[in-house]
């Protein structure tokens, strides 16, 4: 064999060995790759099985809240319920950011639904893996039709309910509003939100890539929504509107910037009107500049109703058998207690000397209510511990002043000072007899006043016409005789109104005024540059039990608003109610 042939054979053998080695390496690499793949499959299918199933299920599962329909709110109108808060069908705009082009949906929203957009598109599209996003809420049907016509991919609609207030600003301080998240705020909407809102349902089902529900799947879940309950208020719509118009007129013609009015049936404690001026449109609550208009001053804000409280001090002394309307005392225009003088606002010379307690109430003399406190303590010459404790018992425990009443809406508690704790208890309680140094709400005051004139029974106030949400209390706190004496004195207070022709013949109208100083820097402002005026009274045909209690409060920041302005508004309301309810006159 030649040398060349030997070289060829050797080269052939070497090439075969090299090929074999390469094949062997490749085989090993393939084997290793297969082992890695098998190991990874084992890890995914066995070790991470549940996690991957969950991820797959998540991508093909539609999880959607089924919104409950919010309950509607009704008022009475001469005995018939009328809707004053309704629901209107609107739509949510929903997108799939993985399919919907950002520029396309941005243009559609900008062109048609800018005022309803709730989401930041930059934020939505920066969230990896997001397949469902609500970009606009409460979109009306006409706008929805334009969005549909734009044919943007992966955009779909969900029906929702938007709150509608067809009466505009009527009773807005009472009703409250529903915010952008669908939660009730303030008033009835806030206080009874849980009842009105109902309970949302849930839809969980297999979905396609566009999140459209399919009819397959073994784990489909559908929990129906529980719609909220409708609520019927005892408020009379026509009366409420008439009172608000009169209150607005009073504000426009006096220094007052605010007015609140409360009307109760004293025999049931049902609230018939609850007005707060100025008001606002609940549908446009976001445009309100002064959040104080959201307050319901009849229940939310305790204040000092001043001499209106003389009604309660006199009632307590009469009921304890310590005085009658004919009981006399010596009036020298002031009482010196704890080292300082408490003066009467009315100091005319003709009132100096011996007066009856009827005259003291008529002229609203602080010395008269202080004398009632002395009589409660069995000492006509000075205030005693027993007198303070008895007055506290009547104010706090019997009349329930400074206590929550059990009313269905949110209400402030207020306070009555302890009769024995702290400095200057005698002077404090002297002031309490004429409605200062305490904090009580209009609702507490009107409910207590109702007990004074209805025969002596305190009843839990209510604003619901059909059902009770709280436990009702009926407590006989005054005798029939005490109540009759107080009615007579309160009617006597308005004799001059009859002479003036303000009060119509054939009706018993009684009442009590109150003008309160305000507290500045921890002390009463003796400049009288700012005053709060109040008036409370009742209407009845001659010789019959009262049918309505009306309470008025008027005030203004930095303004002197006295009980005269509040009384004038009461006069207008009482005459309006006689006509509105067609209250027949009684026998002369």
DAPE-V79947 format. One record per residue. N is the residue number from 1. RES is the residue in one small letter. D_FIRST is the distance of its C-alpha to the first C-alpha in Angstrom with 1 decimal. Layout:
n: [N & N]
res: [RES & RES]
d_first: [D_FIRST & D_FIRST]
This chain:
n: [1 & 2 & 3 & 4 & 5 & 6 & 7 & 8 & 9 & 10 & 11 & 12 & 13 & 14 & 15 & 16 & 17 & 18 & 19 & 20 & 21 & 22 & 23 & 24 & 25 & 26 & 27 & 28 & 29 & 30 & 31 & 32 & 33 & 34 & 35 & 36 & 37 & 38 & 39 & 40 & 41 & 42 & 43 & 44 & 45 & 46 & 47 & 48 & 49 & 50 & 51 & 52 & 53 & 54 & 55 & 56 & 57 & 58 & 59 & 60 & 61 & 62 & 63 & 64 & 65 & 66 & 67 & 68 & 69 & 70 & 71 & 72 & 73 & 74 & 75 & 76 & 77 & 78 & 79 & 80 & 81 & 82 & 83 & 84 & 85 & 86 & 87 & 88 & 89 & 90 & 91 & 92 & 93 & 94 & 95 & 96 & 97 & 98 & 99 & 100 & 101 & 102 & 103 & 104 & 105 & 106 & 107 & 108 & 109 & 110 & 111 & 112 & 113 & 114 & 115 & 116 & 117 & 118 & 119 & 120 & 121 & 122 & 123 & 124 & 125 & 126 & 127 & 128 & 129 & 130 & 131 & 132 & 133 & 134 & 135 & 136 & 137 & 138 & 139 & 140 & 141 & 142 & 143 & 144 & 145 & 146 & 147 & 148 & 149 & 150 & 151 & 152 & 153 & 154 & 155 & 156 & 157 & 158 & 159 & 160 & 161 & 162 & 163 & 164 & 165 & 166 & 167 & 168 & 169 & 170 & 171 & 172 & 173 & 174 & 175 & 176 & 177 & 178 & 179 & 180 & 181 & 182 & 183 & 184 & 185 & 186 & 187 & 188 & 189 & 190 & 191 & 192 & 193 & 194 & 195 & 196 & 197 & 198 & 199 & 200 & 201 & 202 & 203 & 204 & 205 & 206 & 207 & 208 & 209 & 210 & 211 & 212 & 213 & 214 & 215 & 216 & 217 & 218 & 219 & 220 & 221 & 222 & 223 & 224 & 225 & 226 & 227 & 228 & 229 & 230 & 231 & 232 & 233 & 234 & 235 & 236 & 237 & 238 & 239 & 240 & 241 & 242 & 243 & 244 & 245 & 246 & 247 & 248 & 249 & 250 & 251 & 252 & 253 & 254 & 255 & 256 & 257 & 258 & 259 & 260 & 261 & 262 & 263 & 264 & 265 & 266 & 267 & 268 & 269 & 270 & 271 & 272 & 273 & 274 & 275 & 276 & 277 & 278 & 279 & 280 & 281 & 282 & 283 & 284 & 285 & 286 & 287 & 288 & 289 & 290 & 291 & 292 & 293 & 294 & 295 & 296 & 297 & 298 & 299 & 300 & 301 & 302 & 303 & 304 & 305 & 306 & 307 & 308 & 309 & 310 & 311 & 312 & 313 & 314 & 315 & 316 & 317 & 318 & 319 & 320 & 321 & 322 & 323 & 324 & 325 & 326 & 327 & 328 & 329 & 330 & 331 & 332 & 333 & 334 & 335 & 336 & 337 & 338 & 339 & 340 & 341 & 342 & 343 & 344 & 345 & 346 & 347 & 348 & 349 & 350 & 351 & 352 & 353 & 354 & 355 & 356 & 357 & 358 & 359 & 360 & 361 & 362 & 363 & 364 & 365 & 366 & 367 & 368 & 369 & 370 & 371 & 372 & 373 & 374 & 375 & 376 & 377 & 378 & 379 & 380 & 381 & 382 & 383 & 384 & 385 & 386 & 387 & 388 & 389 & 390 & 391 & 392 & 393 & 394 & 395 & 396 & 397 & 398 & 399 & 400 & 401 & 402 & 403 & 404 & 405 & 406 & 407 & 408 & 409 & 410 & 411 & 412 & 413 & 414 & 415 & 416 & 417 & 418 & 419 & 420 & 421 & 422 & 423 & 424 & 425 & 426 & 427 & 428 & 429 & 430 & 431 & 432 & 433 & 434 & 435 & 436 & 437 & 438 & 439 & 440 & 441 & 442 & 443 & 444 & 445 & 446 & 447 & 448 & 449 & 450 & 451 & 452 & 453 & 454 & 455 & 456 & 457 & 458 & 459 & 460 & 461 & 462 & 463 & 464 & 465 & 466 & 467 & 468 & 469 & 470 & 471 & 472 & 473 & 474 & 475 & 476 & 477 & 478 & 479 & 480 & 481 & 482 & 483 & 484 & 485 & 486 & 487 & 488 & 489 & 490 & 491 & 492 & 493 & 494 & 495 & 496 & 497 & 498 & 499 & 500 & 501 & 502 & 503 & 504 & 505 & 506 & 507 & 508 & 509 & 510 & 511 & 512 & 513 & 514 & 515 & 516 & 517 & 518 & 519 & 520 & 521 & 522 & 523 & 524 & 525 & 526 & 527 & 528 & 529 & 530 & 531 & 532 & 533 & 534 & 535 & 536 & 537 & 538 & 539 & 540 & 541 & 542 & 543 & 544 & 545 & 546 & 547 & 548 & 549 & 550 & 551 & 552 & 553 & 554 & 555 & 556 & 557 & 558 & 559 & 560 & 561 & 562 & 563 & 564 & 565 & 566 & 567 & 568 & 569 & 570 & 571 & 572 & 573 & 574 & 575 & 576 & 577 & 578 & 579 & 580 & 581 & 582 & 583 & 584 & 585 & 586 & 587 & 588]
res: [x & x & x & x & x & x & x & x & x & x & x & x & x & x & x & x & x & x & x & x & x & x & x & x & x & x & x & x & x & x & x & x & x & x & x & x & x & x & x & x & x & x & x & x & x & x & x & x & x & x & x & x & x & x & x & x & x & x & x & x & x & x & x & x & x & x & x & x & x & x & x & x & x & x & x & x & x & x & x & x & x & x & x & x & x & x & x & x & x & x & x & x & x & x & x & x & x & x & x & x & x & x & x & x & x & x & x & x & x & x & x & x & x & x & x & x & x & x & x & x & x & x & x & x & x & x & x & x & x & x & x & x & x & x & x & x & x & x & x & x & x & x & x & x & x & x & x & x & x & x & x & x & x & x & x & x & x & x & x & x & x & x & x & x & x & x & x & x & x & x & x & x & x & x & x & x & x & x & x & x & x & x & x & x & x & x & x & x & x & x & x & x & x & x & x & x & x & x & x & x & x & x & x & x & x & x & x & x & x & x & x & x & x & x & x & x & x & x & x & x & x & x & x & x & x & x & x & x & x & x & x & x & x & x & x & x & x & x & x & x & x & x & x & x & x & x & x & x & x & x & x & x & x & x & x & x & x & x & x & x & x & x & x & x & x & x & x & x & x & x & x & x & x & x & x & x & x & x & x & x & x & x & x & x & x & x & x & x & x & x & x & x & x & x & x & x & x & x & x & x & x & x & x & x & x & x & x & x & x & x & x & x & x & x & x & x & x & x & x & x & x & x & x & x & x & x & x & x & x & x & x & x & x & x & x & x & x & x & x & x & x & x & x & x & x & x & x & x & x & x & x & x & x & x & x & x & x & x & x & x & x & x & x & x & x & x & x & x & x & x & x & x & x & x & x & x & x & x & x & x & x & x & x & x & x & x & x & x & x & x & x & x & x & x & x & x & x & x & x & x & x & x & x & x & x & x & x & x & x & x & x & x & x & x & x & x & x & x & x & x & x & x & x & x & x & x & x & x & x & x & x & x & x & x & x & x & x & x & x & x & x & x & x & x & x & x & x & x & x & x & x & x & x & x & x & x & x & x & x & x & x & x & x & x & x & x & x & x & x & x & x & x & x & x & x & x & x & x & x & x & x & x & x & x & x & x & x & x & x & x & x & x & x & x & x & x & x & x & x & x & x & x & x & x & x & x & x & x & x & x & x & x & x & x & x & x & x & x & x & x & x & x & x & x & x & x & x & x & x & x & x & x & x & x & x & x & x & x & x & x & x & x & x & x & x & x & x & x & x & x & x & x & x & x & x & x & x & x & x & x & x & x & x & x & x & x & x & x & x & x & x & x & x & x & x & x & x & x & x & x & x & x & x & x & x & x & x & x]
d_first: [0.0 & 3.7 & 6.6 & 8.2 & 6.3 & 6.8 & 10.2 & 11.0 & 10.6 & 12.6 & 15.1 & 15.6 & 16.4 & 18.6 & 20.4 & 21.1 & 22.6 & 24.7 & 26.0 & 26.9 & 28.8 & 30.6 & 31.5 & 32.7 & 34.8 & 36.2 & 37.1 & 38.9 & 40.8 & 41.8 & 42.9 & 44.9 & 46.5 & 47.4 & 48.9 & 50.8 & 52.1 & 53.0 & 54.7 & 56.6 & 57.6 & 58.8 & 60.7 & 62.3 & 63.0 & 64.1 & 65.1 & 66.5 & 67.4 & 71.2 & 70.8 & 68.6 & 70.9 & 73.8 & 72.1 & 71.3 & 74.8 & 76.3 & 74.5 & 75.8 & 79.2 & 82.4 & 84.9 & 88.1 & 91.7 & 94.4 & 97.3 & 100.7 & 103.5 & 106.0 & 109.6 & 112.2 & 115.5 & 118.9 & 122.4 & 125.7 & 127.8 & 131.3 & 129.8 & 126.7 & 123.2 & 121.6 & 118.0 & 117.7 & 114.0 & 111.5 & 107.8 & 106.1 & 102.7 & 100.2 & 96.4 & 93.6 & 90.7 & 87.4 & 83.9 & 80.2 & 78.9 & 75.3 & 76.1 & 79.4 & 78.8 & 80.8 & 82.0 & 83.2 & 85.2 & 86.6 & 88.0 & 89.5 & 91.2 & 92.4 & 93.8 & 95.5 & 95.5 & 95.7 & 98.9 & 97.3 & 93.9 & 93.5 & 89.9 & 88.0 & 85.0 & 83.1 & 83.4 & 82.4 & 79.3 & 78.2 & 78.0 & 74.5 & 74.3 & 78.0 & 78.5 & 82.3 & 84.9 & 88.6 & 89.4 & 93.0 & 95.9 & 99.2 & 98.2 & 100.8 & 99.9 & 100.5 & 98.0 & 95.5 & 95.6 & 94.6 & 91.7 & 90.5 & 90.8 & 88.4 & 85.6 & 83.7 & 80.8 & 81.2 & 84.9 & 87.2 & 90.8 & 92.7 & 96.4 & 98.5 & 102.2 & 104.0 & 107.4 & 110.2 & 113.7 & 115.9 & 119.1 & 117.5 & 119.0 & 121.4 & 121.4 & 118.2 & 119.1 & 119.5 & 116.5 & 113.8 & 110.5 & 106.9 & 104.2 & 100.8 & 99.2 & 101.7 & 103.7 & 107.5 & 109.2 & 112.8 & 115.7 & 115.2 & 111.6 & 110.7 & 113.0 & 112.2 & 108.6 & 107.2 & 109.6 & 109.1 & 105.3 & 104.4 & 100.9 & 97.7 & 95.4 & 91.6 & 89.0 & 85.5 & 83.3 & 79.8 & 79.4 & 77.1 & 75.5 & 78.8 & 80.6 & 82.4 & 83.5 & 81.8 & 83.3 & 80.5 & 79.9 & 81.1 & 82.4 & 84.7 & 87.8 & 91.0 & 94.0 & 96.9 & 98.8 & 102.3 & 104.6 & 107.1 & 110.8 & 113.4 & 116.2 & 119.8 & 121.8 & 125.5 & 125.8 & 127.9 & 126.1 & 129.3 & 131.0 & 127.9 & 127.8 & 131.5 & 131.5 & 128.5 & 130.3 & 133.5 & 131.5 & 129.8 & 133.2 & 134.5 & 131.7 & 132.3 & 136.0 & 135.9 & 134.1 & 131.8 & 128.1 & 127.4 & 129.1 & 128.3 & 130.3 & 130.2 & 132.2 & 132.6 & 134.5 & 136.5 & 137.0 & 133.3 & 131.6 & 129.4 & 128.3 & 129.4 & 128.3 & 126.2 & 126.0 & 124.5 & 125.0 & 123.2 & 120.5 & 117.2 & 115.1 & 112.6 & 110.3 & 109.9 & 110.1 & 107.3 & 109.7 & 112.3 & 112.9 & 115.3 & 113.8 & 117.3 & 118.1 & 115.7 & 118.2 & 120.6 & 123.5 & 125.6 & 123.2 & 120.6 & 122.9 & 125.6 & 128.6 & 132.2 & 134.5 & 137.5 & 141.0 & 139.6 & 139.2 & 142.9 & 142.9 & 141.0 & 143.1 & 146.3 & 145.0 & 144.1 & 147.5 & 149.3 & 147.2 & 147.9 & 151.6 & 152.1 & 153.4 & 154.5 & 154.6 & 158.2 & 157.4 & 158.5 & 157.3 & 158.3 & 156.1 & 156.2 & 153.1 & 150.8 & 149.8 & 148.8 & 146.1 & 143.9 & 145.6 & 145.0 & 146.9 & 145.6 & 147.5 & 148.3 & 147.0 & 150.4 & 153.3 & 156.2 & 159.6 & 160.7 & 158.1 & 159.2 & 160.9 & 160.9 & 158.6 & 157.4 & 153.8 & 153.9 & 154.8 & 152.1 & 149.4 & 151.0 & 150.9 & 147.6 & 149.0 & 146.6 & 149.7 & 150.2 & 146.7 & 146.9 & 150.2 & 148.5 & 146.0 & 148.9 & 150.6 & 147.4 & 147.7 & 151.4 & 152.6 & 154.0 & 154.1 & 150.5 & 146.9 & 145.9 & 142.8 & 143.9 & 144.3 & 140.9 & 139.3 & 141.2 & 140.2 & 136.6 & 136.8 & 138.1 & 135.7 & 132.6 & 133.1 & 135.5 & 134.8 & 131.1 & 131.1 & 128.0 & 126.2 & 123.7 & 125.6 & 123.0 & 122.5 & 119.3 & 118.0 & 116.9 & 120.0 & 120.9 & 122.8 & 125.1 & 127.3 & 130.8 & 131.4 & 132.1 & 135.9 & 135.8 & 132.8 & 132.8 & 135.4 & 138.3 & 138.1 & 141.7 & 141.1 & 137.7 & 139.3 & 142.2 & 139.7 & 137.9 & 141.2 & 141.0 & 137.2 & 135.7 & 133.6 & 131.6 & 128.7 & 128.9 & 127.5 & 129.5 & 128.4 & 129.7 & 132.9 & 133.5 & 132.7 & 135.2 & 137.8 & 137.4 & 138.3 & 141.4 & 142.8 & 141.5 & 143.6 & 141.6 & 138.2 & 134.9 & 132.1 & 128.4 & 127.8 & 125.2 & 123.6 & 122.2 & 124.4 & 122.8 & 121.1 & 121.4 & 118.4 & 120.4 & 123.0 & 126.5 & 129.4 & 133.1 & 135.2 & 139.0 & 139.5 & 143.0 & 146.1 & 147.5 & 150.5 & 148.3 & 146.3 & 149.5 & 151.0 & 147.9 & 147.8 & 151.4 & 150.8 & 147.8 & 149.7 & 152.5 & 150.1 & 149.8 & 153.5 & 153.5 & 150.6 & 152.9 & 155.7 & 153.3 & 152.3 & 148.7 & 148.7 & 150.0 & 153.0 & 152.2 & 149.3 & 149.0 & 146.5 & 146.1 & 143.8 & 143.1 & 141.7 & 139.6 & 138.8 & 136.3 & 135.6 & 131.9 & 130.3 & 129.1 & 127.5 & 128.6 & 132.2 & 134.3 & 134.8 & 138.6 & 138.4 & 138.1 & 135.9 & 133.6 & 135.0 & 133.6 & 136.1 & 136.1 & 138.4 & 138.4 & 140.8 & 141.5 & 143.0 & 145.2 & 148.0 & 151.4 & 152.0 & 148.5 & 145.5 & 143.0 & 140.2 & 138.0 & 137.2 & 136.0 & 134.6 & 133.9 & 132.3 & 132.1 & 130.8 & 129.1 & 127.3 & 130.0 & 132.6 & 135.9 & 136.0 & 138.8 & 139.9 & 142.1 & 139.0 & 137.5 & 140.9 & 141.1 & 137.7 & 138.9 & 142.0 & 139.9 & 137.6 & 140.4 & 142.2 & 139.0 & 138.3 & 141.8 & 141.2 & 137.5 & 138.2 & 141.7 & 143.3 & 146.8 & 149.6 & 151.6 & 155.3 & 157.2]
